[in-house]
Amino acid sequence: MENPPPKPAKNDLPAVDPLAGDLPDIIDLVMEMGEPTPRVPAHVEDLVETARDYADNASSENTRDAYTKDWKHFTSWCRRNGFDPLPPDLKVIGLYISACAAGGTKLGAPALSVSTIERRLSGISWNFTQRGLSMDRTDRHIATVLAGIRRKHTRPPRVKEAVLGDDLIAMIATLGHDLRGLRDRAILLLGFAGGLRRSEIVGLDVTRDDESDGAGWIEILPGKGVLVTVRGKGSRWREVEVGRGSSDHTCPVVALESWVRFGRIARGPLFRRIFKDNKTVDTERLSDKHVARLVKQTVFAAGVRADLPDAERVLLFAGHSLRSGLASSAEIEERYVQKQLGHASAEMTRKYQRRRDRFRTNLTKASGL
């Protein structure tokens, strides 16, 4: 009786038959999250790096940063309470989200909103997956607790106030005509007229560059307007047409042309930091937080919704106010607004328009009362 062939060592990779065309499982190699070992064939190493790059691009940098923070929050809570975060223990995760809802993750910590808790769960699940583990969110230890949290703690969403056309005109009037004012005027007008998210605004390049880390680019078409090509949610690309305004003062195209010319932006990020001397433009891309701060600052300076306390105005306005402002202001067919904003469904567009159309139809009077 022949002796059985020796079992391969635990860490040995399967043999590669050059004629069979089979290679070691690249996904398994990537999941090791380490550098290729000497046992990896040389012709596979480049594929491992390529696969790792593609894996990194499966989600946006902002999403990965958020998931990293979620994991750090969870593991810190586990250490403080004597639990081991690995492998996944669904009972422990149920206790964790209960602590999040009750504000008991650490001394003096506020209770987290339902949407934040759900995001934490997504981040934890994603981190388990990267380690080759799974987390069943439908298990009763998680699903039942989460259902109870939703029932007890869910609050109506705080919708950002729309910046309307007249508001925007007042806001840009508060800006100077120096370099910083030219840049910020272009940001506000392009963000509004294009219905862009704040991440899309700062992600734009002045020209197309396939090697860029940006989210799109602009093309100024003489006599017509600006064609913005932008990558939105879900890695979907869309073209946004931004036409010329009724006057140079409120025209997003004129504002862009002025910023590009005086900022000497020839390539790379469109919107950049400006040094304190207000003359030197940096090469680095602006943070999307700048858009939110800019909207708040100009809203206050222009006296928009001055009938409200300052603390409430701070919460009402943000970068998204520009995007919702276009949808609320434009008196055109719904399909054009939907296309401009890149909404997958008309129902999302109608949410903005329903807020615009409140009380336009008075059913009380129509019923004879």
Phi and psi in degrees as a GROMACS rama.xvg file:
@    title "Ramachandran Plot"
@    xaxis  label "Phi"
@    yaxis  label "Psi"
@TYPE xy
-74.6385  145.271  GLU-2
-69.9092  140.029  ASN-3
-66.4847  150.992  PRO-4
-62.7397  145.966  PRO-5
-63.5137  144.128  PRO-6
-72.796  141.128  LYS-7
-67.5796  151.729  PRO-8
-60.8759  154.127  ALA-9
-57.2919  -37.3283  LYS-10
-93.9445  1.14968  ASN-11
-70.7214  140.019  ASP-12
-83.1652  152.791  LEU-13
-63.1464  148.187  PRO-14
-64.9765  146.334  ALA-15
-107.453  121.332  VAL-16
-93.2516  111.599  ASP-17
-62.6324  -21.6699  PRO-18
-86.6821  -24.0392  LEU-19
-79.1869  -24.1689  ALA-20
80.4107  7.75213  GLY-21
-91.7313  134.64  ASP-22
-119.12  158.391  LEU-23
-55.1664  148.841  PRO-24
-59.5216  111.208  ASP-25
-63.9813  -38.3822  ILE-26
-60.9508  -40.7801  ILE-27
-61.901  -39.2808  ASP-28
-65.2637  -42.6059  LEU-29
-63.5429  -39.313  VAL-30
-66.8075  -17.0273  MET-31
-67.7679  -18.7777  GLU-32
57.1111  26.2761  MET-33
-130.775  178.871  GLY-34
-74.4989  149.483  GLU-35
-57.3368  136.878  PRO-36
-81.3401  163.465  THR-37
-58.4994  -18.4532  PRO-38
-77.1809  -16.8902  ARG-39
-72.0269  127.363  VAL-40
-56.9501  144.494  PRO-41
-58.2962  -36.4654  ALA-42
-75.7006  -5.51736  HIS-43
-96.8242  -23.1999  VAL-44
-57.0319  -43.0245  GLU-45
-63.581  -35.7723  ASP-46
-66.7626  -35.8548  LEU-47
-62.3683  -45.8223  VAL-48
-63.2719  -40.5291  GLU-49
-63.797  -43.9629  THR-50
-63.5425  -38.3317  ALA-51
-64.6767  -40.2207  ARG-52
-62.541  -43.5195  ASP-53
-64.681  -38.6039  TYR-54
-62.8859  -38.3982  ALA-55
-63.8837  -33.3014  ASP-56
-87.5547  3.6601  ASN-57
-68.2074  -23.9202  ALA-58
-135.986  158.696  SER-59
-71.5974  161.201  SER-60
-62.5392  -38.9955  GLU-61
-62.3896  -40.9476  ASN-62
-64.7937  -44.5186  THR-63
-64.2069  -38.9549  ARG-64
-62.4172  -42.9752  ASP-65
-64.1588  -42.7314  ALA-66
-66.3701  -33.9347  TYR-67
-64.0248  -42.1317  THR-68
-66.2472  -37.6261  LYS-69
-61.051  -44.0846  ASP-70
-65.6984  -41.822  TRP-71
-62.5258  -40.0819  LYS-72
-63.7673  -44.2471  HIS-73
-66.5504  -48.184  PHE-74
-67.181  -33.9833  THR-75
-64.8921  -42.0526  SER-76
-62.8163  -41.629  TRP-77
-61.0559  -44.9213  CYS-78
-62.9682  -42.3821  ARG-79
-65.4095  -26.5623  ARG-80
-107.243  9.68063  ASN-81
77.3129  24.1944  GLY-82
-106.651  154.501  PHE-83
-100.209  121.792  ASP-84
-68.4458  -19.5721  PRO-85
-124.085  138.737  LEU-86
-73.4961  173.181  PRO-87
-59.3229  128.945  PRO-88
-118.477  109.563  ASP-89
-65.3351  -29.4063  LEU-90
-66.7432  -41.0218  LYS-91
-64.5454  -40.991  VAL-92
-64.5033  -37.8656  ILE-93
-62.0084  -39.9428  GLY-94
-66.0597  -38.7106  LEU-95
-62.9098  -48.174  TYR-96
-69.0643  -27.299  ILE-97
-64.5973  -42.6453  SER-98
-64.4419  -37.7901  ALA-99
-61.7392  -42.3017  CYS-100
-71.147  -30.146  ALA-101
-93.8101  -2.8235  ALA-102
76.4198  26.3068  GLY-103
-108.597  22.2313  GLY-104
-70.8002  -30.1588  THR-105
-162.064  166.444  LYS-106
-58.9839  124.892  LEU-107
80.2261  3.10096  GLY-108
-75.3618  138.248  ALA-109
-74.5915  157.484  PRO-110
-67.6294  140.726  ALA-111
-87.0345  150.316  LEU-112
-70.7461  163.213  SER-113
-61.4574  -42.5375  VAL-114
-63.9831  -36.2422  SER-115
-68.4549  -40.4602  THR-116
-62.8516  -41.5545  ILE-117
-64.9599  -37.5406  GLU-118
-66.0215  -38.931  ARG-119
-58.8925  -43.629  ARG-120
-61.4635  -42.0173  LEU-121
-62.7424  -41.1385  SER-122
-65.4838  -41.7958  GLY-123
-64.8188  -44.7238  ILE-124
-60.9992  -42.1166  SER-125
-62.1518  -42.1259  TRP-126
-66.7106  -37.26  ASN-127
-62.1574  -43.318  PHE-128
-60.5135  -40.084  THR-129
-63.8141  -20.2657  GLN-130
-100.292  13.1348  ARG-131
75.8615  19.2379  GLY-132
-115.347  166.266  LEU-133
-129.484  152.481  SER-134
-131.126  119.821  MET-135
-88.6223  101.693  ASP-136
-71.9907  -13.6059  ARG-137
-85.7591  -7.51199  THR-138
-61.2409  145.664  ASP-139
-62.7206  -29.9691  ARG-140
-65.8564  -23.0721  HIS-141
-103.447  -52.9597  ILE-142
-61.7988  -42.4849  ALA-143
-69.1829  -42.1925  THR-144
-63.2725  -42.8592  VAL-145
-65.3086  -38.2745  LEU-146
-61.9362  -39.8168  ALA-147
-66.3895  -38.4991  GLY-148
-63.7816  -44.1044  ILE-149
-60.3911  -43.8587  ARG-150
-65.8641  -36.8921  ARG-151
-88.5056  -34.3036  LYS-152
-113.69  -6.74317  HIS-153
-64.479  132.9  THR-154
-121.654  156.346  ARG-155
-57.3018  139.65  PRO-156
-63.5552  143.417  PRO-157
-88.28  103.614  ARG-158
-85.2648  135.08  VAL-159
-70.028  140.191  LYS-160
-69.7019  138.244  GLU-161
-78.0093  137.336  ALA-162
-86.7162  114.593  VAL-163
-86.8071  171.817  LEU-164
-56.805  -47.1187  GLY-165
-64.3919  -35.9347  ASP-166
-61.1621  -45.1154  ASP-167
-64.7937  -39.6607  LEU-168
-60.7322  -41.6158  ILE-169
-67.1834  -35.0176  ALA-170
-68.4813  -44.2776  MET-171
-72.2812  -20.1392  ILE-172
-70.2059  -17.5868  ALA-173
-83.6823  -8.57692  THR-174
-88.5058  148.021  LEU-175
-77.5434  -179.39  GLY-176
-110.235  19.8925  HIS-177
-83.6126  -173.425  ASP-178
-61.7178  -43.2023  LEU-179
-65.5594  -39.0001  ARG-180
-65.6904  -38.8878  GLY-181
-61.994  -44.5184  LEU-182
-63.1512  -49.0158  ARG-183
-68.4544  -32.8406  ASP-184
-64.433  -42.0035  ARG-185
-64.9393  -38.1008  ALA-186
-62.4004  -49.116  ILE-187
-64.9109  -46.0001  LEU-188
-69.8268  -40.9947  LEU-189
-69.7921  -41.714  LEU-190
-61.2958  -39.1156  GLY-191
-72.5156  -54.8327  PHE-192
-65.3159  -29.7066  ALA-193
-90.0491  -9.83186  GLY-194
60.4051  39.9527  GLY-195
-92.7188  149.254  LEU-196
-73.1018  158.618  ARG-197
-65.0734  -34.0533  ARG-198
-68.5241  -31.2924  SER-199
-72.2185  -36.1246  GLU-200
-62.0338  -53.1722  ILE-201
-77.6192  -12.957  VAL-202
-83.78  -2.66954  GLY-203
-77.8195  145.013  LEU-204
-105.995  160.546  ASP-205
-76.0904  -25.3888  VAL-206
-140.15  165.286  THR-207
-69.4261  132.405  ARG-208
-145.855  106.109  ASP-209
-67.0532  -14.0212  ASP-210
-94.8888  -0.212311  GLU-211
-76.6706  155.941  SER-212
-91.7573  8.53385  ASP-213
-76.2508  -178.804  GLY-214
-112.596  12.851  ALA-215
156.727  -169.54  GLY-216
-155.875  169.034  TRP-217
-116.698  156.31  ILE-218
-139.241  112.673  GLU-219
-84.2615  119.187  ILE-220
-103.242  109.847  LEU-221
-53.3549  131.86  PRO-222
79.6483  -6.37305  GLY-223
-119.234  -63.0689  LYS-224
162.873  -150.046  GLY-225
-120.247  129.478  VAL-226
-99.9808  116.895  LEU-227
-104.203  121.475  VAL-228
-104.434  120.412  THR-229
-137.798  145.058  VAL-230
-97.2255  115.989  ARG-231
-94.2042  -151.74  GLY-232
-67.5917  147.244  LYS-233
70.3845  20.7174  GLY-234
61.9918  23.7949  SER-235
-87.6141  130.935  ARG-236
-92.4741  141.802  TRP-237
-143.936  154.65  ARG-238
-103.254  132.638  GLU-239
-118.076  123.054  VAL-240
-94.0168  122.212  GLU-241
-115.084  108.157  VAL-242
-82.7103  172.256  GLY-243
-75.4168  149.109  ARG-244
-82.9638  176.076  GLY-245
-75.8088  -16.8613  SER-246
-146.63  155.975  SER-247
-61.2  -31.8569  ASP-248
-64.1032  -33.7368  HIS-249
-111.641  12.1831  THR-250
-86.7572  120.629  CYS-251
-65.241  -29.0637  PRO-252
-69.8969  -45.0379  VAL-253
-61.3804  -41.6891  VAL-254
-62.4874  -41.7521  ALA-255
-65.4776  -46.0579  LEU-256
-60.0204  -40.0425  GLU-257
-65.325  -44.2938  SER-258
-65.1717  -44.7473  TRP-259
-63.4489  -39.8634  VAL-260
-70.8912  -52.8742  ARG-261
-77.2861  -25.9223  PHE-262
-82.458  -8.5329  GLY-263
55.11  51.0158  ARG-264
-92.8765  104.225  ILE-265
-99.8614  -31.6442  ALA-266
-158.744  165.867  ARG-267
85.1172  -159.459  GLY-268
-56.3924  138.681  PRO-269
-74.7965  -47.5121  LEU-270
-109.07  124.154  PHE-271
-134.19  165.924  ARG-272
-67.8807  152.817  ARG-273
-120.996  133.981  ILE-274
-70.5867  167.606  PHE-275
-60.4496  -24.1712  LYS-276
-72.253  -8.20434  ASP-277
59.6443  24.8111  ASN-278
-128.333  -23.6066  LYS-279
-105.911  125.434  THR-280
-97.826  130.096  VAL-281
-73.8286  167.83  ASP-282
-92.4493  -14.2936  THR-283
-82.4579  149.308  GLU-284
-72.5005  143.451  ARG-285
-66.0157  151.341  LEU-286
-78.3579  148.494  SER-287
-66.3059  -17.4915  ASP-288
-66.5615  -24.7586  LYS-289
-61.8745  -37.1049  HIS-290
-63.8604  -44.4148  VAL-291
-62.7428  -44.3989  ALA-292
-63.6809  -40.2432  ARG-293
-63.213  -43.5617  LEU-294
-61.4054  -47.443  VAL-295
-61.1324  -45.8071  LYS-296
-62.2212  -45.4707  GLN-297
-74.8398  -30.4527  THR-298
-60.6136  -45.642  VAL-299
-65.1387  -45.756  PHE-300
-64.221  -32.7661  ALA-301
-87.183  -7.19205  ALA-302
73.848  24.6595  GLY-303
-66.9677  129.522  VAL-304
52.8533  46.4439  ARG-305
-68.3716  -8.92825  ALA-306
-72.5672  -12.3799  ASP-307
-100.034  153.342  LEU-308
-61.6823  149.773  PRO-309
-56.9856  -39.5692  ASP-310
-61.9997  -34.4239  ALA-311
-77.0306  -36.8369  GLU-312
-63.9452  -35.6767  ARG-313
-59.4191  -38.5235  VAL-314
-79.1871  -26.4494  LEU-315
-76.8221  -32.1801  LEU-316
-113.028  142.078  PHE-317
-160.229  -172.109  ALA-318
-57.0443  -34.8553  GLY-319
-68.3354  -15.5125  HIS-320
-61.7567  -29.51  SER-321
-68.3584  -45.9489  LEU-322
-64.3762  -47.0174  ARG-323
-70.4431  -25.586  SER-324
-64.5655  -41.6856  GLY-325
-61.8859  -46.613  LEU-326
-64.0717  -31.658  ALA-327
-83.7867  -22.7581  SER-328
-95.6158  -37.1535  SER-329
-71.2739  115.792  ALA-330
-91.8971  69.3881  GLU-331
-135.939  176.715  ILE-332
-59.6248  143.746  GLU-333
-56.3249  -36.8334  GLU-334
-64.6128  -30.8793  ARG-335
-71.5401  -39.1869  TYR-336
-66.0122  -42.8033  VAL-337
-59.0449  -42.8116  GLN-338
-65.6314  -42.8405  LYS-339
-63.5253  -40.3586  GLN-340
-83.3758  -12.6276  LEU-341
73.8997  27.8098  GLY-342
-73.4855  135.475  HIS-343
-73.0792  -26.5832  ALA-344
-131.478  151.696  SER-345
-68.8237  -24.7107  ALA-346
-61.7917  -37.7557  GLU-347
-64.1961  -41.2743  MET-348
-63.5486  -39.3808  THR-349
-65.569  -24.5014  ARG-350
-60.9505  -40.6416  LYS-351
-68.02  -43.8006  TYR-352
-72.0139  -28.7698  GLN-353
-64.9282  -37.3962  ARG-354
-65.9789  -37.2478  ARG-355
-66.7458  -37.0718  ARG-356
-92.5014  8.68446  ASP-357
-56.6347  134.424  ARG-358
66.5401  6.99834  PHE-359
-66.9264  -34.8864  ARG-360
-108.847  120.442  THR-361
-101.291  95.4212  ASN-362
-68.4307  -23.4875  LEU-363
-63.3052  -49.5276  THR-364
-68.7416  -36.7627  LYS-365
-63.5557  -25.8193  ALA-366
-86.4029  -0.0947711  SER-367
97.1775  4.40725  GLY-368
